[in-house]
Amino acid sequence: MRRPIAIVTALVLFAEACAVVLVNWVLGKVADRQHMSMAGLDPHAISTGAVVAGVLFGLFLAACGVILLIIGVRDRAPGRVARIAVIACAVVHGVLGALTVGLVGWPAFAWMMVVLALLVFVLLAYVKERPVPRDRPEDGAPGGAPAAA
């Protein structure tokens, strides 16, 4: 069951990356056409900043989607860097979920929490198994009791 969820999570992140880039591109165009300025900042700088921020965040989400797709296809636990990237993506979704309650509304919050739940499920489902320690000589008394002083 963990493979399909990892692949679905990757597809959700790809869709979310496209949506983020599209929304920021539209916001950049709106800011540029209305000549919006904030504290004397050039309107072109505001629109360019919105587009660049959207592209960078979209690339981050797409990279996390690629990592999750690889995890799902290989059906193996991610490495250290990949695990850190997925954790960062989960944290970002948690923070953005908290912000969307006030800015967008409860349906957007619910969507962000669904994505967060998928990310956390993948993180918990793909845990590297640690090797079982070999029998080592007992330092204490037989049977695991503490040694006498």
Buried (B, 14 or more C-beta within 10 A) or exposed (E): EBBEBBBBBBBBBBEBBEEBBEEBBEBBEEBBEEEEEEEEEEBEEBBBBBBEBBBEBBEBBBBBBBBBBBBBEEEEBBEEEBBEBBBEBBEBBBEBBEEBEEEEEEEBBEBBBEBBBBBBBBBEBBEEEEEEEEEEEEEEEEEEEEEEE
